[in-house]
Amino acid sequence: KYFKLLLIIASVLTILISLYFRVRWLEISPHTVGFDEAALGYNTYSLLETGKDEHGRKYPHSLASFNDYKPAMYAYLSMPFVKSLGLNQTSTRIVSAIAGTITIILIGLISYHFFSKNIILAFFALLIAAVQPWSLHYSRTAFESNLAVASFTAGVLLILTSRRIKSELAAAFFFTLSMFSYHSARVAAPLFLLLYLLIKVSGKKNFKISLRKLGKMELPPVRRLVKTILPLILLFILTLPIWLSLKEGLILTRLRQESALKRLYPYAPPELINPKNLWLSFPAHPLYYLAANFIGHFFAYFSPINLGSRVYHWVRSSPQHIATFSVVGWGECLFFLIGLFYLMRNWQQKKNKIILAWIISGIAPAIVTWNWFHPLRSLSIYPAITLICILGILLVYKLLPRVIKAIAILGFIGLFLMQASYVINNELVYNVYESHGEYQPGGFKEGAPELAKIQDNYDKVIIETPHAQGYIFFLFYQSFPPEILHQFAKYRKLPGTEGDLSFDFYKYEFRKIYWPEDRKLKRTIFWGSSFSLPIKEVSQEPDVKIIKEFKSVLGYPAAVMVAKD
């Protein structure tokens, strides 16, 4: 009795400590927001102030943003924090931090039920989940996917413990929340629920409906069928706004941008295809290579190397990157295949089928995109992967002799403390330097507020930045009045346009600076690199003031701000 109470207290302390390290220093680590974070934060601010997103659309369920139509759930949940704390990095990221902590709790609860209500193993799972690199990293950045993971995992918990239809309907509600939170969940949630219903039906020996009886509309079988698929029906009804928006086609923009069908075309190596007719190529048929890509994408998410150490270049150059890690701890990923093999070998058990369905449905949205391995799009599977790693550890532990088990427990305590301190230090301190302190280096965090102090005294502000969607940082770090921005909505690039979507608004022009010509302008502020605004040359002008040279967190030149009176 007292031991159980002690474990509960220890679990609560673990959760509180986990929350602390997810909300601590959000304003300085990561040092600045990425452009997607800035968009979520500013759209939250715009909705709060005017009831419209940055494009002037009133209370949308998807944010047009960079023509990627981000689900708006994250922005709506961030409103209380932006209202109370103002628009800043902390208020923008705190929803993700809370969602990450909730996910840890859910992993503990799922483990409790998966391991036959063993509270010791549930506490063990809670500890492991708390120090996973993916869990800490994605909780400290404003990722809509991290919010979707929390609600998706809640749905899985209800399914795993389901005894009545009420639990399944509640699960459908949480899956709905995940679908309104992130694009990938719009595939993963319905697919998981469908796989679960197939698992449920296959486990009922008396659930047989012949075509002849179904044609006669006999009530008992039909009623039983409707009751079985009711969670899927509820999910469809609750997400009806998403399906209705498909007719506009715009909500599919992100899928079209990242689709493997588009990005990998013509699928086969160009030198092997038939130049006259792609589909008559033999033996290098495009469908063969396309199928190979999809299969390869699928199995990439089961690779311990991908999970534990390998970092692809498209991950390394983005906010997804976890310094010195891939997504899972080095030690845990070694046990992943053991746990996975056990699940597959004992797939007949309903709980094992549910976990496997979780993995398959979570991977599905990622494998149809062009990236070989993309942690963010498959983030919903990592609670399941953590559970499978824990299962692998326990299977190995059971095989150890009794004497070795005691040594193994002591070794685990030491390794856990070492990994915990390493992961926390790696994320809160070293990762800042690994990413040069900024996902979008450019001095925006320090410079935009300085610019706001003087820009009203000038007629024009010319911005040159090589960074994607540079305009959003000036909106975010200045808390730029959204009612003014909405007046320039008609000048924005058309829906469906890809690439840099910066546009001119208010006094701002986003373009290249050519100093030999631009030096002739009057009452203008220039923002650019030291290459486009060479300090020695610019300082020779009598009516030019060098306001400030901004540096990155590592001390490298990031941007120069110059005022021409």
N, C-alpha and C positions, 0 to 999 in steps of 0.2 A: 504493500500500500504506500509506504513512504518512498520507496524507490520510484514508483510510478509518478508520485507527486514531484519528486526531484527531477525526473525526466521532463515533465510538463514545464516546470520552472526554467530548466535549461533550454527547452525549446523556445519559450517566450524570450529569453535573453538572446538566443541566437537570432531570432527574428528582429528584435530591436537593434542589435548590433549591425545586422544586415541592412536595415533601413538607414541607420546612421551613415554607413559607408556608401550608400546610394544617394543620399541627399547632401553629404558633406562636400563643400568646395565646388558646387556645380557652377559657380560664377567664374572659376579660374581653371577648372580641369574637367573636360577639355577647355583650352584657353579661349577659343571663340566658337561660335556656332557655325555649322555648315549651312549651305544655302537652303537645304530642305528644312532644317531647324528654324532658320530665320523666317522662312515662308509660313511655317506652322505658327510661330510666335506672332508674326505681324498680322496674319489672318485672324488669329484669336483676338488681338487688339482691335482690329477693324470691326469684327463682329460685335465686340463688346461696346464699341463707341457708336456704331452706326447701324448694326443689324445686318451689315453687308460684308462680303469678303472683299479682298483687294481689287477684284474685277467689278465690284458693284452689284454682285448677285445676292439677293436677299435670302438669308438663312438657308444656304444650300446644304445638301447632304454630301456633296463632293466639292472640294475647293479647286477651282480652275488652275490656280497657282501657275506653274510653268507648263501649262497645257498637258499636265499629267493627271489631273483630276484626282487629287488626293482625297481619300475618305475624310470627312470632316469631324468624326467623333473625337479625335484627339484635341482639336481646337475647342470644341464645346466643353470638354472636361477641363481644359486649361483655364477657362474663363474666371473661375473664382480666384485662382492663384495670380493671374495677371491683374485682376481687379485689386487684390489686396497687396501685392508686392510690386506692381508696375510691370512694364514690359522689359524683361531682362532675361539673362540666360537661365537663372534659377527658376523663375516662374514658367519658362518654356519647357524646361526639362523635368520638372518635379512630377508630372503625371507619369512619365516613363519610369521614374525612380520608384514611385508607389506601386505601379503595375508590376515591376520586377520583383518587389518584395512580396506581393500577393502571389506571384508565380512560385516563389520558393515555398510559401505556406502550402500551396496546392500540391506541389511535388511531394511534400511531407505527408499530406492527407492521402494522396493516391498511393504512395508507398505503404501507408498503414493498411489500406484495404488490399493492395496487391499482395503484400506479404502476410496475409491471414491475420490482420489486426495485431501485428507485433509492434508494440510501441517502441521497442529498442531499435528495431530496423527502421522505423519511421523517423526516429531522431537521427539515426545514422545518415539516412537519405537527406534529411534537412541540412545536416552539416556539409555533406558533399555538394548539394545544390547551392548552398550559400557562397561557396568559394569557387564556383565554376567561372572561368574567364568570360564566357558568353553572357552569363547571368549578370555579372557586375558591369561589364562594358556596355551592353545594350541598355542597361538601366540608367546609365549616366549621360545618355544622349537622347534627344527627343525623336525617338523612332516610333512611328505609328505601329510598326510590326510588333514592337514589344508590348504595346497595349493590347493588340490582337491576341498575342500569346497568352496573356492572363485570362481573357474571357474564353478563349478556345480551350485552355487547360481546365478551366472551371466546368465547361461543358463535358469534357472527357471524364472528369471526376464523377459527375452526376450519372453519366452513362455506365461507368464502371461499377457504381454502387446501386444502380437502378434495380428496383424491385417492382415498381409500379409505373404506370403511364405518366403520373405527375412528375416524376424525376426526369423522364425523357422529354416532356414538354418544357420543363425548366432548363434542361440542357439545350433545347432548340432556341430558347431565349438568349442564352449566353453565346451560342454560335452566331446568332443574329448580331449581337454586339461586335463580335470579331469581324463579321462581314462589313459592318459599317466603320471598322477601324483600319483595315488594310486590304489592298487589292488581292493578295494571295489567298486570304481567308475566303474570298468569294468563290474560289474553287475548292479549297481544302475542306471547309465546313460542310457544304452539301455532300461532297464525296464521302467524308467520314460518316456522316449520318446515314447515307445510303448503304455503305459497307456494314455499318452496325445493324441496320434493319435486316440485311441479308444474313448476317451472323445469327441474329435473333430468330429469324424464320427457319433457318437451317437447323436450329437446335430444337425445334418443336416438331416432334414426330407426327402429331395429330393435325398439323397445319397443312392440309392438302385441299386444294380447290380445283376440281376438274373443270374443264372448259364447258362441259355440258351443264353442270350445276351453276356455274357462273353466268351462263347464258340465260338460265331461268330466273336469275336474280334472287336466289334463296337468301333470306335475310341473315341467318347466322354466319355463313362464310363471308358474305360481303361486309357485315358489321365487323367481323374479326379482322378482315383485310384493312378496312378503313382505320380501325383502332391501331393496327400495326404501323401504318404509314402516316398516322396523324402528326408525329413530330416533324416529318418532312413537309407535310402540308402546312403546318404552322410556320416553319422556317420560310417557306415560299411566301406566305401571306405577309409575315413581318418584314421581309426584305423586298416587298413589291416595288417600293420606290427605286431600288437598284435595277430591277428588271425592266421597269417602265422607261428608265433613262437610257436603256440600250438602243431604243429607236432613234435617239439623237446621234448615236455613234461616237460621241465625244468621250464617253466614259471608257471606251475601248482603246483610247489613244495610247495609253501606257502599254497595253498588250501588243499593239501594233509596233510600238517603238522597240520592244525587247523580244519580240517573237522570234523563235528559231527559224520558223518558216520564211521570215523576211531576211533576217540577218545572216543566215547561213546559205542562202540561195546562191548558186545552183546545187548545193549540197555535196556533189562529187567534185574531185579536183578538176579544174578547167581543162587541163591537158588530156583528160581521159574521157571527156563527154563528146557526144556527137554534135558538131557545130551546127548542123542543119536542123536537128530535132533533139532537144534535151532528153525527152522521154523515150527515145529509141536507142539511147546509149547502152552498150553491152560490151563487156560484163560489168562495167562501172555504172550501174544504174543509179540515178539520184535517190530513189526510194531506199535502196540498200544502205547508202551512206546516211540518209536521214534517220532511218531506223537505228543504225549503229550509234548515231549521236544521242538519240533519246535514251537508248539502253545504257550508253556510257554515262550520260548525265544521271540516270537513276542510281547506278551502282557507285557513282562518285560520292554519294552521301552515306555510303556504308564503309568507306575507306578510313581506317584508323589514321593513316597518314594525312588525309585531308582534314580529318576532325581534330588532330592533335598538333600538327606541325606545319604542313605545307600552306603557304599563303600565296594566292594567285595575284597577278599584278593589278587586276581590276578591283581586288579587295584592298590591297596595300595602298592604293592611291585614293581610298575613300574613307569615310567615317566608320565603315565596318571593321577596319583593321584594328586588331588587338596586338599590341606590341609583344613580340617574342612568343606569341601563341597563334594557333588557328582559332578554334572555338571551345574545345574541350581540354581539360587538364591533361598533361602528358601521361600521368600514371593511369588515369581513368580510361583513356582511349584504348589502352592495351587490353583492358577487360571487356571492351565493347563487343568484340566478335564472339567471345565466350558466352556472354549473355544473349546475344542475338541467335547463336546456334541453339541454345537451350530453348528459346521461344519457338523457333522454327521446328525443332524436333518434337516439342510438346504443343503444337499449334491447335490440337483438338480442344484444349481448355479455353473456355470462353474468354477469360481475362487476357490470355495470351493473344487470342485473335483480335481483341480490341486494341491492344498495344501495337500489334503489327498493322492494323488498319489505320491507326494514328500515324505511324511512320509513312505508310504509302500515300495517304491523303495529304500529308504535309509536304511530301516531296513533289507531288504532282504539279503544283503551280510553277515550281522551279525548273523542272526538266523540260518544259515547253519553251523556255527562254534560251537565249544563245549562250549564256555563261555556263561553263563546265561545272562550276561549284559556286553557289551564291548563298552565303549564310543568311542574309537578310530575308530573302524570299522564302527560305525554308525554316525560318526561326521557330515556327510552331512545333517542329519535331524535336527540338533540343531538350525540353523537359522529358520526353520519352527516351531520348538517347541517354540522358543522365540516369534515368531509371534502369535502363538496360546495362549501363556500366556498373551500377550498384549491384544488379543481379549477378553480373559476371564476377565481381569481387566476392560476393557471398558464396558463390559456387566453388571458387578456388579455396576460400577459407574453410569450407566444410571438408575439403579433401586433406587438409593439413592434420598432422598428428597433434594430439592434445597439448604436448609440451610446446610445439611450434606455434600453436594458436595463441598462447599467452604472449610469446615474443612478438607475434604478428600484431596483436592489439597495441602493445607498447610502441612498436614501429609505426603503426598507423597514427597514433597520437602525435608522434614526432613529425611525421611527414605531413599530417594535416596542418599543424601549427606552422610548419615551414612554408607549405603551399599557400596557406591563408595570408601570411605576411607578405609573401612574394607577389601574389595576385593583387592584393590591395595596393602595395607600393608600386607595382608595375602599372596599374591602372590610374592611380591618382597622381603619380609623380613622373615616372619614366615615360609613359605614353605621351605626355605633353611634349617631350623632346623628340620622341620617335616620329611624331607627326609635325615636327617643327612648331608645335604649339598651336597651329591653326590648320583646320581642314581647308580653308580658303584664305591663304596668307595674303595680306594686302593692307594691313594697318587699319582695317575698318573699325574694329572695336575701340581703338584709341582715337582714331581720326574723325569718325563721323560726328561724335558729340562736339569736337572742336570746330568742325565745319558748321554745325548748327548755330554756333555762337556768333558767327560773322557773316553767314550767307545772306542775311536780310539786307546787308549794306552793299550788296553787289547785284548786278543785273543778270549774271549768268554763272553757272558752275559747270565746267567741262570735266568729265570723268573718263579717264582711260584706265581700264583694268583688264588683264588677260583672263580673269577668273569668270567662270560661268555664273550667269544671273547676278552680276555685281550690284545691280540696282537694289536688290532686296536687302542688302546689308545697311544701306543708308536709310531705308525705311525702318528697319528693325532697330538699329542703334540710336536713331533719332526719335523714335516713337512718332514718326511723321504723321501729321493729321490725315486720317483716311478720307475725310470729306473733301480735302483738296485733291488727293490722288484720284478719287472717283471721277473728277471732272475731266481727267485725261484718259478715261477708259477706252474711248473711241480710237485713240492713237496706238493702242496695244496691238501686237502682232496677232494675226488671225488664229482661231482655234485649229489645232492640228499642226501648227508650225513647230519644228524642232530646233534644237541648238540654243544659242544665246538669245533670250527673249527680252533683253534690256530695251527700254524705250525712253523717249524724252518726256519729262513731265516737270511741271513747275519751272524752276530755273535750271534744271539738270539736262545736260546733253551727254550721252554716252557715245563716245567715238575716239578715234586715234588723235593724239595731239601731235601737231607738226609745228614746233616752236618757231622756226623762221617765219612762218605765216601767222601763227596764232599770237605772236608777240605784239601784233598790231591791234589786237582787241583791247577794249577799255572796260574797266569795272567788271573784271572777270576773275573767278577763282579757278585754278587748274589743279587737278588731282591726277597724278600719274607716277610712273617709275622714274628712277634717276637717269634712265636712258633717254626717255622722252623729255624730261625736264632736267638737263644737266646743271648741277648746282653752280659750277663756276661760270657757265655762260649766262644762266638766268640771273645770277646775282649782279651782273654788270649793268643790267637795265636800271635806269634811275627811278622808275615808278613801279618797280616790282619788289614785293616783300616775300621772302621765304618764310611762310608761317611755321612750318615744322617738317622735319623728316622723321617718318615713323619707321620703327624697326620691329622685327618679329621677336618672339619671346627668346630666341637664341641670339638676338643682337644683329641679325642680318637686315640690310635695308629692305623695306617693304613698300613704302610709298612716300611721295613728296607732295606737299600742299603749298601752292604758290598763289599769291594774290596780285593782280595787276590793277592798279588804281586808274 
